[in-house]
Amino acid sequence: SSELTQDPAVSVALGQTVRITCQGDSLRIYYASWYQQRPGQAPVFVMYGKNNRPSGIPDRFSGSSSGNTASLTITGAQAEDEADYYCNSRDSSGNLLIFGGGTKLTVL
Amino acid sequence: EVQLLESGGGLVQPGGSLRLSCAASGFTLRNYAMSWVRQAPGKGLEWVAGISGSGADTYHLDPVKGRLTISRDNSKNTLFLQMDSLRAEDTGIYYCARDLSMNRLLPEHLAYWGQGTLVTVSS
């Protein structure tokens, strides 16, 4: 098995850029996916693969990956982006899915 | 429009059983791998189990093996999670989720989620 590590909390000023990171050995093999979860709501799929946005996700969201680290970047953060963000990928064996612990994003 | 609707949650005593269902609509269920993901109160997401489109391949997180079992009935467009020998640590919201792409054996990108069903294990 393996783990994905995220910073517990990050803040950004309104309109500024923020990067949320996810680290883990499995990311050397598999791309991460990213999910946004607002309080009391189900997660929403916001990014996958090298830098692919699902339909309906604003283009201020972008993704990248290098070595054992995947990143989700929000360029020009909006108030509605305040949420918990989770990364996931397959584990190193390829037989299970794992999630990071989540990052709480605060937009100031 | 893809829709996933979970049901079957509730309050159950430790050692008890529940069967969760996830009714799928807006797509052909047999073409997609599916997952159950849970979230304990105030905690993060935890993938619990996955199943291939045909149902022939299943995957379970080690702590739940032998207690939680994923299955599906494609003819009824429904995904299931049989939950036996329940423990307090199984308490949480259980979401079903559909994979992004067709014909994967193991889910990878969880593109669509239901609203979840709450399971509470307590005496």
Chai-1 contact restraints between the chains, C-beta under 6 A:
chainA,res_idxA,chainB,res_idxB,connection_type,confidence,min_distance_angstrom,max_distance_angstrom,comment,restraint_id
A,S33,B,H109,contact,1.0,0.0,6.0,A-B,restraint_1
A,A42,B,W113,contact,1.0,0.0,6.0,A-B,restraint_2
A,A42,B,Q115,contact,1.0,0.0,6.0,A-B,restraint_3
A,A42,B,G116,contact,1.0,0.0,6.0,A-B,restraint_4
A,P43,B,W113,contact,1.0,0.0,6.0,A-B,restraint_5
A,F45,B,A111,contact,1.0,0.0,6.0,A-B,restraint_6
A,Y48,B,H109,contact,1.0,0.0,6.0,A-B,restraint_7
A,Y86,B,L45,contact,1.0,0.0,6.0,A-B,restraint_8
A,N95,B,Y59,contact,1.0,0.0,6.0,A-B,restraint_9
A,L97,B,W47,contact,1.0,0.0,6.0,A-B,restraint_10
A,F99,B,L45,contact,1.0,0.0,6.0,A-B,restraint_11
A,G101,B,G44,contact,1.0,0.0,6.0,A-B,restraint_12
A,G102,B,G44,contact,1.0,0.0,6.0,A-B,restraint_13
